């Protein structure tokens, strides 16, 4: 997306056939989406970014933030608590970079 805080896949079929075999070790777009969920990416449900994926540590121009992302299998309330901790860590790191 233009603002650099989310990304969208406009042609999932082409993405699965061309991009995924080159960069990812999975065969279907659904598998890719499951991996995004395990890395705590959220799908935007409304607004101009509808259908895009976002994560508080995935920001254009700040690749070091993404190195702290961790794959998890936690679901439900524990995942919400983890996402809040990740967002707080991202805000703290962003604040430190601004100083």
N, C-alpha and C positions, 0 to 999 in steps of 0.2 A: 504494500500500500504506500501511497505517497508520503505519509507521515513517518514511515519507518518503524512503526510499532506493531505491525501485523503483516501477514502475507496471505495471499489468496491463490488458489489454483484454478485458473479459468477454464482449462481444458483437461479434466481429470483423465480421460482416455489417453490423450497424447502424453500426459505426464507419466502414466503407468507404462506406456509402451516405449517411450524414448528416454526419459530422465531417470526413472527408477532403476532400470537395469544397469545404468552407468554409474549411479551414485549410491544405491541402496541394495541391501541383500534381501529383498522381499519381492514377491511376485504380483501382489495385487494392491490396488489403491486402498481397499479396506484395511489391509495389514498396515499400510502407512498411517492411516487415520488412527488405528489402535496404538501405534507407537507414539503418535503425537499426544494421545490421551495419557499414556504412561509417563510421558515427559511433562505432564500437566499443562499442555497447551489448551486453551479454551477456544471454542468456536463462537464467533460473534453472531448473535441471534437477530439483531435489528440494527437499523441505522445505515449509514453509507458504506460501512465495512461488513455488512451482512455476508456471512459465509466464509469470512477470513478467519485465520487462526492467530491467536495472540498469546504471549507469555511475558510476564514482567521482566524476564532476563533476556529477551530476544528483541534487541533494539538495533536498528541500522547504525553503523558507525561505532558501536561499542561491543566488539567481539569478545572482549575479556569477560563481560557479564555472562555470556552464554556458556563459558567454560565451567561455571558453577552449577549448571543444570544437572539434575540427577534423574535417572529412570527409576520409577517406583511402581509398585503394584498395590499401594494403599488406596482404598476406595472409601467413599462416604465421608463422614465427619472428620476422620483423621486426615483425609486429603485436603479438606477445606482448611484445617489448621496448618497443614504444611504449606499450602499456597499463601496463607497470610504471612508465614515466616519468610517465605521466599520473596514476597513483595516487600516486606520490611527490610530484608537484606539488600535487595536491589535499590531501594530508595536510599539506604545508608551509603551504599557504594557510589551511587550517582551523586549524592551530596558531597562525598569525599573528593570525587573527581572534579567537582565544580570549584573546590577550594584551592 
